[in-house]
Amino acid sequence: MRTCALIIVTALLGACAQDAPTGETPLVVPEGKEDNFLSRSAQEYLVEGHTTIVLDEADAGLGDAQKLEKVKRLIPFKQVVVAWFLNAWIGPKDSEDKNFGYGGFSALTKNGSFEDLDIKQVDARTFAFTTRQQLAGPLDLLERLPTTRAADGRITFPLTVGQISNKDMQNLAAGAEWFRSAPWEDFDPKKVPAGTTFDTLELTITPQPRSLDGWLDTPRLFADGKVTIGVHFGWDYHSAAHVTGSKLFYAWLVKKGFKSPVTSYEKLTRTSGPFTKTINANKKPVKVEVSMFWGKPLASTDPDTEAGGVLLKADLIKSLETREVIIYSGHSGPFWGFSMANWNKTEAGELDDNELKSLALPSTYQLMMAEGCETYAMGEGFFANPAKASRTNIDIVTTTTYSTAEGADPVVDFIEAVVGTSYGKHVPWLWTELLQALDYNAWDPAMYGVHGIDDAPHLHPYADAAKFCTTCTKDANCGAEGNFCANLGTDAGKICTSACTGDDGCPSGYVCAPIAKGASITGSACVPRTYSCKGGAEPTLQLVINEVLADPPNGDEGDVNGDGFIDADEDEFVELYNASGKDLRLDGWTVADGTAVRFTFPSGTTLPRGKVAVVFGGGEAAALSGTGAKVFVATDGLRLANGGDTVVVRNATGAVIDRLVFGAEGGNDRSLVRRRDGDKTSGLVAHPGSVVASPGLRTNGTPF
């Protein structure tokens, strides 16, 4: 139930894929002299507050344990209730919407992005709990919302929530959910029938850190020398956009040199086979196959018929289950999904977001674009599928408002970013370049974003780090397609390097530093931390996530922090090892999960070399006295998800120092540890031996 990181950008001008710098040799900008920054149009926010579950009168006689169990079963449904009314208020609206004028802040929540925490019994039938929602919106969302700043600095706002019965809120059958009927479908509290009852929740909202930029992970797609792409144009009422868009896309494929399986667009059917083309990617041939599907009038896939809808949905599911790149372009919306057929005449073509979790998705890497109106919530739909729970084998592009309903430009941009070439060679794209191109096509500021990119490459995919720091006079001296020649501006002169987006993309001893041409910063490149190639580079400061406990066990062994209490939240911990070979100042460094920053190291924190710091979710951490470990407590908990989560450590400037992603293996009542303590290159394993965890100590129980 954890969200993934999201990076969202907008563009004032169109963008082109980043080629190696040419012409003027770029200059490495001295540390502290950069005066440029990356502009992004939106970001994620964490919204949280308290709400209640009121059990039915018939449940009053249940035992305490039975009541609590029933409340836990109802909490996910109540979370959907909160998410729906939050969306109804903050979501984008135009004059045609029946609830136009109610809120409308161009923001959206993610379905499923919540936790059930802090359950407390209020009376015989009422239980309170903390609701948390992840939403995306514009950078100035806090200025748009009617918020109040509390004395403790929290930013709050009121939310009107309809009172939905326990029975009704469990009605989430696809296409017949409770929120698709009056008075909730087009909710506006000023326009509902008299007697409708509401609750008012006070919610806090906090901006969340945004992910680093990175490259599309095309090397993973190209690893076997072939990439398969499925493009699906969903039915849309805007001038039959599914027909016009597919026709324009057919013409573009032919123009770009793809071999068509038929002689004309009119002859193309769902069984014609793919368009094919071979590209040169990092000096290796890659065969590209593009299959296209759309509702073809008066054909077997006629979108106005049930039979056509069945085939269109089946084709989309086949792409999701078998192809590597999947593009959907058509109608969508919050708490909706993909509409391949005319929903006014048949629901046979509907693939709802709650169906995604049961598809036979592959465990291999996939790239997905949900190109439709307000598709932001689709990310959680895919991550609910067991094959994608780790969030490391799928990246999903979505929107937080309206997208382009006509033409094929977004589809073309996406294909270009994946398999586009320049002068006969494949050119890797940064995510920001793709998202800027997509935003440029949209009617409104669409705020396209991508979910799941915390593991995206932060070094140019075609770089050769072995060539770094070798002298050069031009790019051709640097060998690899991803390398180029840059002026280090010190005694080193011109050296070979490559583009990067974060320090963790560079080799040990290097940092990702800004480079400039003239007075303009044009990107970043890996350079020695000392800004000198002589005498060897200073080792990169390394703080390794060494051990993580997301699921403390029941019983005495679950009291991992040793405070005398067994608590599933407070006994969670993250252990960090200083592998840098020197003392580290951790002032302002942060520990985050997949949703939010959970802990910030206080000023004056120094971690000696070879030692560990342990951050617990709560409690007193008495068990670590005498271990030599630095012990800290996250005031509001770490909130690690047992079924899979991400742990990210950033320095005070926001650069990622280490990142760890785990799946369902984190929920087995024992910690995950490095196979070799403190070794960032070694994999994670379940804690060996009879003990379930060893915070502050090596795996064998000895001090660091």
C-alpha positions in Angstrom: 0.0 0.0 0.0 2.9 2.3 -0.6 3.2 4.9 -3.4 6.1 5.2 -5.8 8.0 8.2 -6.5 6.7 10.6 -9.2 8.5 13.1 -11.3 6.4 15.6 -13.1 7.4 18.5 -15.4 5.9 21.0 -17.7 7.4 22.6 -20.8 7.2 26.1 -22.3 8.9 24.9 -25.5 9.2 21.5 -27.2 12.1 19.3 -26.1 14.5 17.1 -28.0 16.4 14.0 -26.8 19.8 14.8 -25.2 22.6 14.1 -27.6 26.2 14.2 -26.5 27.4 17.8 -26.4 28.8 19.0 -29.7 30.6 22.2 -30.8 31.8 24.2 -27.9 33.4 22.0 -25.2 31.2 22.1 -22.1 32.9 23.5 -18.9 32.4 21.8 -15.5 30.9 24.5 -13.2 32.9 24.9 -9.9 31.1 23.8 -6.8 28.7 26.4 -5.4 28.6 28.5 -8.6 25.6 27.0 -10.3 22.7 29.4 -10.8 20.3 27.3 -12.9 17.7 24.8 -11.8 15.2 22.3 -13.2 11.6 23.6 -13.4 8.8 21.1 -12.8 5.1 21.8 -13.0 3.8 19.6 -10.2 4.7 17.4 -7.3 3.3 15.0 -4.8 1.7 15.9 -1.5 0.9 13.8 1.6 -2.5 14.4 3.0 -3.4 12.9 6.4 -6.0 13.2 9.1 -8.4 11.3 11.4 -11.6 9.6 10.5 -13.8 6.9 11.9 -15.5 3.5 11.3 -18.8 3.1 13.1 -19.8 -0.5 13.3 -23.4 -1.5 12.7 -25.8 -1.9 15.6 -25.8 -5.6 15.0 -22.1 -5.7 15.7 -22.4 -4.2 19.2 -22.4 -7.6 20.8 -19.2 -8.8 19.2 -16.0 -9.3 21.3 -13.3 -6.8 21.2 -11.0 -8.9 19.0 -13.9 -9.5 16.6 -14.8 -5.8 16.4 -11.2 -4.9 15.7 -10.9 -7.5 13.0 -14.1 -6.2 11.3 -12.8 -2.6 11.5 -9.6 -3.6 9.8 -11.6 -5.2 7.0 -13.6 -2.0 6.6 -10.7 0.5 6.7 -9.7 0.0 3.0 -13.2 0.7 1.9 -13.3 3.9 4.1 -10.0 4.9 2.5 -11.7 4.8 -0.9 -14.5 6.9 0.5 -12.0 9.6 1.7 -10.1 9.4 -1.6 -13.3 9.8 -3.7 -14.5 13.0 -1.9 -10.9 14.4 -1.9 -10.8 13.8 -5.7 -14.3 15.4 -6.1 -13.0 18.5 -4.4 -9.4 18.9 -5.7 -9.8 17.4 -9.2 -9.7 19.6 -12.3 -13.1 20.7 -13.7 -14.5 22.6 -16.6 -17.8 24.4 -17.3 -19.4 21.2 -18.6 -18.9 19.3 -15.3 -22.1 19.2 -13.2 -20.0 20.1 -10.1 -18.1 22.9 -11.8 -17.3 25.5 -9.2 -16.8 23.0 -6.3 -13.1 23.1 -5.7 -11.1 22.3 -8.8 -7.4 22.6 -8.1 -6.0 20.4 -10.9 -4.9 17.7 -8.4 -5.7 14.0 -8.1 -5.2 11.2 -5.5 -3.9 7.8 -6.2 -6.3 4.9 -5.6 -4.9 2.6 -2.9 -2.2 5.0 -1.7 -3.0 4.8 2.0 -2.3 2.9 5.2 -4.4 1.8 8.1 -2.6 3.1 11.2 -3.2 4.2 14.8 -6.6 2.4 15.2 -8.2 3.4 18.5 -11.6 2.5 20.0 -13.7 5.5 20.9 -16.8 3.8 22.2 -18.6 0.5 21.8 -19.1 0.8 18.0 -16.8 3.7 16.9 -13.1 3.3 16.0 -10.8 6.2 14.9 -7.9 5.8 12.6 -5.4 7.9 10.6 -6.1 8.2 6.9 -3.3 9.0 4.6 -3.6 9.8 0.9 -1.0 10.6 -1.7 -2.0 13.2 -4.3 -0.3 15.1 -7.1 -0.9 18.7 -8.0 0.7 21.9 -9.2 3.6 23.4 -7.5 1.5 26.2 -6.1 -1.3 23.9 -4.8 -0.8 25.2 -1.3 -1.5 28.7 -2.5 -4.6 27.6 -4.3 -6.2 25.6 -1.5 -8.1 27.4 1.3 -5.6 26.3 4.0 -4.9 27.3 7.6 -1.5 27.2 9.2 -1.7 25.7 12.7 0.5 26.9 15.6 2.8 23.9 15.2 3.4 24.8 11.5 1.0 22.2 10.0 -0.9 23.3 7.0 -4.6 22.1 7.2 -7.8 22.3 5.3 -11.4 21.0 5.8 -12.8 18.3 3.6 -16.5 17.5 3.2 -17.1 13.7 3.1 -20.5 12.0 2.6 -21.7 9.5 5.1 -21.6 6.2 3.2 -23.0 3.1 5.0 -20.7 0.2 5.7 -22.7 -1.9 3.3 -22.7 0.6 0.5 -19.0 1.5 0.7 -18.1 -2.2 0.1 -19.9 -2.0 -3.3 -16.9 -1.6 -5.6 -17.9 -3.9 -8.4 -16.3 -2.6 -11.6 -18.6 -0.1 -13.3 -21.2 -0.2 -10.5 -19.3 1.3 -7.6 -21.3 3.3 -5.0 -19.7 6.6 -6.2 -21.1 6.2 -9.7 -24.7 7.0 -8.6 -26.4 10.1 -7.3 -25.7 12.1 -5.3 -22.0 11.1 -5.1 -21.1 10.9 -8.8 -20.9 14.6 -9.5 -20.6 15.6 -5.8 -21.1 19.2 -4.7 -22.4 19.6 -1.1 -24.5 22.6 -2.2 -26.4 20.6 -4.8 -27.3 17.3 -3.0 -30.8 16.5 -1.9 -32.0 17.8 1.5 -31.3 15.4 4.3 -27.9 14.2 2.9 -25.5 13.8 5.8 -21.8 14.7 5.8 -18.7 14.6 8.0 -16.0 17.3 7.9 -12.4 16.0 8.2 -9.5 18.3 9.1 -6.6 17.2 6.9 -3.0 18.2 6.9 -1.1 18.5 3.6 2.7 18.3 3.2 4.8 18.6 0.0 6.9 15.5 -0.6 10.4 15.2 -2.1 10.5 14.7 -5.8 12.5 12.1 -7.5 15.7 12.7 -9.4 15.5 12.8 -13.2 16.8 9.7 -15.0 17.0 8.0 -18.3 14.3 5.7 -19.8 15.6 2.3 -19.0 15.8 1.2 -22.6 18.9 -1.1 -22.1 16.6 -3.4 -20.1 14.1 -3.4 -23.0 16.8 -4.0 -25.6 18.8 -6.7 -23.7 17.5 -9.5 -25.9 17.9 -7.6 -29.2 14.1 -7.1 -29.6 11.4 -4.8 -28.1 7.7 -5.4 -28.5 5.3 -2.5 -28.4 1.5 -2.5 -28.2 -0.4 0.7 -29.0 -4.1 0.8 -28.2 -6.4 3.7 -29.2 -9.4 3.7 -26.9 -12.8 4.9 -28.1 -13.3 8.6 -27.6 -16.3 10.8 -28.4 -14.1 13.7 -29.6 -14.5 13.4 -33.4 -13.9 9.7 -33.3 -10.4 10.3 -32.0 -9.6 6.6 -32.0 -10.0 6.5 -35.8 -8.2 9.8 -36.5 -5.4 9.0 -34.1 -4.7 5.5 -35.3 -4.7 6.7 -38.9 -2.2 9.5 -38.2 0.0 7.0 -36.3 -0.1 4.5 -39.2 1.2 7.3 -41.5 3.9 8.3 -39.0 5.1 4.7 -38.7 5.4 4.3 -42.5 7.1 7.7 -42.8 9.7 6.6 -40.2 10.7 3.5 -42.1 8.6 0.9 -40.3 7.6 -2.0 -42.6 3.8 -2.3 -42.6 2.2 -5.7 -42.5 -0.4 -4.4 -45.0 -0.4 -2.0 -48.0 -2.8 0.6 -46.4 -4.4 1.8 -43.2 -7.8 0.6 -44.4 -6.5 -3.0 -44.7 -5.0 -3.1 -41.2 -6.8 -5.4 -38.7 -6.1 -6.6 -35.2 -4.6 -9.8 -36.7 -2.4 -8.2 -39.4 0.8 -8.5 -37.4 3.3 -5.9 -36.2 5.1 -3.0 -38.0 8.8 -3.8 -37.9 12.1 -1.9 -38.0 15.7 -2.6 -36.9 17.5 0.2 -35.1 21.2 0.5 -34.0 21.3 0.8 -30.2 24.8 1.3 -28.7 26.3 -0.4 -31.7 24.0 -3.4 -31.5 20.9 -4.2 -33.7 17.5 -4.2 -32.0 14.4 -5.3 -33.8 11.3 -3.2 -33.0 7.8 -4.6 -33.4 4.8 -2.2 -33.1 1.3 -3.7 -33.0 -1.7 -1.3 -33.2 -5.3 -1.8 -32.1 -8.4 0.5 -32.2 -12.1 0.3 -32.6 -12.6 -0.1 -36.3 -16.2 0.7 -37.4 -18.1 -2.1 -39.2 -15.3 -4.6 -38.4 -14.8 -7.3 -35.8 -13.6 -4.6 -33.5 -16.5 -2.2 -34.0 -16.5 -0.2 -30.7 -20.2 0.2 -30.8 -20.8 -3.5 -30.3 -20.3 -5.9 -27.4 -18.4 -8.4 -29.5 -16.0 -5.6 -30.6 -15.6 -4.5 -27.0 -14.7 -8.0 -26.0 -12.0 -8.3 -28.6 -10.5 -4.8 -27.9 -10.3 -5.5 -24.2 -8.7 -8.9 -24.8 -6.1 -7.4 -27.1 -5.2 -4.8 -24.5 -4.9 -7.5 -21.8 -2.7 -9.5 -24.1 -0.4 -6.5 -24.6 -0.2 -6.0 -20.8 0.6 -9.6 -20.2 3.1 -10.2 -23.1 4.5 -7.0 -24.5 7.3 -4.8 -23.1 6.0 -1.4 -24.0 2.2 -0.6 -23.8 0.6 2.6 -24.8 -3.1 3.4 -24.1 -4.5 6.6 -25.7 -8.1 7.3 -25.1 -10.8 8.0 -22.5 -10.0 7.6 -18.8 -10.6 9.3 -15.5 -10.1 8.9 -11.7 -11.4 5.7 -10.2 -11.8 4.5 -13.8 -9.5 2.7 -16.2 -9.2 2.0 -19.9 -12.2 2.3 -22.3 -11.5 0.5 -25.5 -15.2 0.5 -26.7 -18.1 3.0 -26.8 -19.1 3.0 -23.1 -22.5 4.5 -24.1 -23.4 1.3 -25.8 -21.4 -1.5 -24.1 -19.2 -2.0 -21.1 -17.5 -5.0 -22.7 -14.4 -2.9 -23.6 -13.8 -1.5 -20.1 -10.6 -2.5 -18.3 -11.0 -1.0 -14.8 -8.1 -0.2 -12.6 -9.2 -2.7 -10.0 -8.8 -5.5 -12.6 -5.1 -4.8 -13.1 -4.1 -6.6 -9.9 -5.4 -10.0 -11.2 -3.8 -9.9 -14.7 -0.9 -12.3 -15.4 1.6 -9.5 -15.8 5.2 -10.6 -16.4 8.0 -10.1 -13.8 10.2 -8.6 -16.4 10.5 -4.8 -17.0 7.7 -3.0 -18.8 7.1 0.6 -19.8 3.5 1.9 -19.8 1.8 5.1 -20.9 -1.8 5.8 -19.7 -2.5 8.7 -22.1 -5.9 9.9 -21.1 -7.6 12.4 -18.8 -6.7 12.2 -15.2 -4.9 8.8 -15.2 -2.7 9.5 -12.2 -4.4 6.8 -10.1 -3.5 4.1 -12.5 0.0 3.7 -11.0 -1.3 2.1 -7.8 -3.5 -0.2 -9.9 -0.4 -1.7 -11.5 1.6 -1.8 -8.3 -1.2 -3.8 -6.7 -0.3 -6.7 -9.1 2.0 -9.1 -7.4 4.4 -9.1 -10.4 4.9 -5.4 -10.1 4.8 -5.0 -6.3 8.5 -4.2 -6.1 8.0 -1.2 -8.3 11.3 -1.9 -10.0 10.1 -3.6 -13.1 7.6 -1.1 -14.5 7.5 2.6 -15.2 4.1 4.2 -15.8 3.4 7.6 -17.4 0.1 9.2 -16.3 -1.6 12.6 -16.2 -3.2 14.7 -13.4 -5.6 16.6 -15.6 -6.9 16.6 -19.1 -4.7 15.3 -22.0 -4.7 15.6 -25.7 -7.9 14.0 -27.0 -7.2 14.3 -30.7 -4.2 13.3 -32.9 -1.4 10.9 -32.2 1.3 13.3 -31.0 1.6 11.9 -27.4 1.9 8.4 -28.8 4.5 9.5 -31.3 6.5 11.3 -28.6 6.5 8.2 -26.5 7.6 5.9 -29.3 10.4 8.4 -30.2 11.6 8.4 -26.6 11.8 4.6 -26.6 13.2 3.7 -30.0 13.9 7.1 -31.8 17.1 7.5 -33.6 19.3 10.4 -34.8 21.7 9.9 -37.7 21.0 6.1 -37.6 21.7 5.7 -33.9 19.4 5.2 -31.0 19.3 8.2 -28.7 18.4 7.7 -25.0 15.9 10.2 -23.6 15.7 11.6 -20.1 12.3 11.4 -18.5 12.1 15.2 -18.2 12.6 15.4 -22.0 9.7 13.0 -22.6 7.4 14.6 -20.1 8.1 18.1 -21.5 7.2 16.9 -25.0 4.0 15.3 -23.7 3.0 18.5 -21.8 3.6 20.6 -24.8 1.0 18.7 -26.8 -1.8 19.0 -24.1 -4.8 21.3 -24.3 -4.3 22.4 -20.7 -1.3 22.1 -18.4 -1.5 18.3 -18.3 1.2 17.7 -15.8 2.3 14.4 -17.1 4.3 12.4 -14.6 6.0 9.0 -14.3 5.7 6.5 -11.5 8.4 4.1 -10.4 11.6 5.9 -11.5 13.6 5.8 -8.3 15.6 3.0 -9.9 15.9 4.7 -13.3 19.5 5.0 -14.6 21.2 8.1 -13.3 24.2 7.7 -15.7 23.8 7.9 -19.4 22.9 4.3 -20.5 25.7 4.2 -23.1 28.5 5.6 -20.9 31.8 3.9 -20.4 33.0 4.8 -16.9 36.4 3.2 -17.6 37.2 6.1 -19.9 36.4 8.8 -17.3 39.3 11.1 -16.6 41.3 10.2 -19.7 42.5 13.3 -21.6 40.7 14.4 -24.8 40.4 17.1 -27.3 37.0 16.1 -28.8 34.1 13.7 -28.1 35.5 11.1 -30.5 38.5 10.5 -28.2 36.2 9.2 -25.5 35.1 6.0 -27.1 31.6 5.1 -26.0 28.6 6.7 -27.5 27.5 8.1 -24.1 30.9 9.7 -23.3 32.0 13.2 -24.3 34.9 15.6 -23.7 34.5 18.3 -21.0 36.8 21.0 -19.7 37.4 20.3 -16.0 38.7 23.9 -15.6 41.6 22.8 -13.4 45.1 21.3 -14.0 43.4 18.3 -15.6 42.2 20.3 -18.6 39.9 18.4 -20.9 38.8 14.9 -19.8 36.3 12.3 -20.9 33.1 12.0 -18.9 29.4 11.3 -19.4 26.0 12.8 -18.5 24.4 12.0 -15.2 21.5 13.1 -13.0 22.7 12.1 -9.5 25.8 11.2 -7.6 24.7 7.6 -7.3 25.0 7.3 -11.1 28.7 8.1 -11.0 31.5 5.7 -10.1 33.1 5.8 -6.6 35.1 9.0 -6.1 33.0 11.0 -8.5 30.1 13.4 -8.2 27.4 14.6 -10.6 28.4 18.2 -11.2 26.8 20.9 -13.4 28.3 21.6 -16.8 27.8 24.8 -18.9 28.2 26.2 -22.3 28.8 29.9 -22.2 26.7 31.4 -19.4 24.1 28.6 -19.4 24.1 25.4 -17.5 23.2 22.6 -20.0 23.3 19.5 -17.8 25.5 17.5 -15.4 28.4 15.2 -15.8 30.5 12.8 -13.6 33.7 14.5 -12.4 36.2 13.6 -9.7 35.0 14.7 -6.2 38.3 16.6 -5.9 37.9 18.2 -9.3 41.2 16.7 -10.2 42.2 13.5 -12.0 45.7 13.5 -10.4 46.5 11.3 -7.5 43.3 9.3 -7.6 39.8 10.5 -6.7 38.5 10.8 -3.2 36.2 8.0 -2.3 32.5 8.8 -2.6 30.8 9.3 0.7 28.9 6.1 1.2 26.2 5.5 3.8 24.9 2.0 3.1 21.4 0.8 4.1 22.6 -2.3 5.9 19.5 -3.7 7.5 15.7 -3.0 7.4 12.9 -4.5 9.6 9.5 -3.7 8.1 7.5 -6.5 9.9 8.4 -7.0 13.5 7.1 -10.4 14.7 4.6 -11.0 17.5 5.9 -12.2 20.8 8.9 -11.2 22.9 11.3 -11.3 20.0 9.3 -8.6 18.3 10.4 -6.1 21.0 13.4 -5.2 18.9 14.0 -1.8 20.4 14.1 -3.3 23.9 11.7 -0.8 25.5 9.5 -3.5 27.0 6.6 -3.1 24.5 5.9 -5.0 21.3 4.7 -2.6 18.7 4.4 -3.3 15.0 5.2 0.3 14.2 7.7 1.4 16.9 9.9 -1.7 16.5 10.5 -1.1 12.8 14.0 0.1 12.0 16.5 1.1 9.4 20.2 0.6 10.0 22.8 2.7 8.1 26.5 1.8 7.9 29.3 4.4 7.3 31.4 2.7 4.6 33.1 5.9 3.4 36.3 5.4 5.3 35.9 8.7 7.1 33.6 10.3 9.6 30.3 11.6 8.1 28.4 14.7 9.1 24.7 13.7 8.7 23.1 17.1 9.5 19.9 17.4 7.5 20.2 14.0 5.9 16.9 12.2 5.6 15.4 8.7 5.6 12.3 8.2 3.5 10.1 5.4 2.4 8.0 5.3 -0.8 5.6 7.9 0.5 7.4 10.5 2.5 10.4 11.6 4.5 10.1 9.8 7.8 13.2 11.1 9.6 15.7 14.0 9.4 19.0 13.7 11.2 19.5 16.6 13.7 22.2 19.2 13.5 25.5 18.1 14.9 25.1 14.4 14.0 28.4 12.8 13.1 28.7 9.1 12.3 32.2 7.7 12.8 33.7 5.6 10.0 32.8 1.9 10.2 29.9 2.5 12.6 26.2 2.4 12.2 23.2 4.6 12.9 19.8 3.0 13.7 16.5 4.8 13.2 13.6 3.2 15.0 9.9 3.8 14.3 9.4 4.7 18.0 10.0 3.7 21.6 13.2 4.2 23.7 15.6 1.9 21.9 17.1 0.7 25.2 18.3 -2.6 23.6 21.1 -0.8 21.8 22.9 0.7 24.8 26.5 -0.4 24.8 26.6 -1.4 21.1 28.4 1.7 19.9 25.6 2.5 17.5 24.0 5.9 17.1 20.3 5.5 17.9 17.5 7.7 16.7 13.7 7.6 16.8 11.3 8.8 14.1 8.7 10.8 15.9 5.8 9.8 13.6 7.2 6.3 12.7 8.8 4.8 9.7 5.6 3.3 8.4 7.3 0.6 6.2 4.9 -1.5 4.2 5.3 -5.2 4.8 4.3 -6.1 1.3 7.0 -4.0 -0.4 8.5 -0.6 0.0 11.4 1.7 -0.9 13.9 3.1 1.6 15.8 6.2 0.4 18.6 8.0 2.1 19.4 11.6 0.9 22.0 14.1 1.9 21.1 17.6 3.0 21.0 18.8 -0.6 18.5 16.1 -1.6 21.0 13.9 -3.5 20.3 10.2 -3.2 23.0 8.5 -1.2 21.5 5.0 -1.1 18.3 3.3 -2.1 16.8 -0.1 -1.2 13.7 -1.7 -2.7 12.1 -4.8 -1.2 9.0 -6.7 -2.0 6.9 -9.3 -0.1 10.1 -10.8 1.4 10.0 -7.8 3.8 6.8 -9.2 5.5 8.2 -12.4 6.9 8.7 -11.5 10.6 12.4 -10.9 10.3 14.7 -8.2 9.0 16.4 -8.0 5.6 20.2 -7.6 5.8 23.1 -7.3 3.4 24.7 -10.7 2.7 28.0 -9.1 3.8 27.6 -6.4 6.4 28.3 -2.9 5.1 28.9 -4.1 1.5 26.6 -2.0 -0.8 27.3 -4.4 -3.7 26.0 -7.5 -1.8 22.4 -8.5 -2.1 19.7 -8.6 0.6 18.8 -11.8 2.5 16.5 -12.7 5.3 18.3 -12.3 8.7 20.1 -15.6 9.3 20.1 -17.6 12.5 17.7 -17.8 15.4 17.4 -14.0 16.0 15.0 -12.1 13.8 17.1 -8.9 13.6 20.4 -7.4 14.9 20.0 -3.6 15.0 23.3 -1.9 15.9 25.3 -5.1 15.6 26.7 -7.2 12.8 24.6 -10.1 11.6 26.7 -12.5 13.8 25.9 -10.4 16.9 29.3 -8.7 17.2 29.7 -4.9 17.4 30.8 -2.9 14.3 
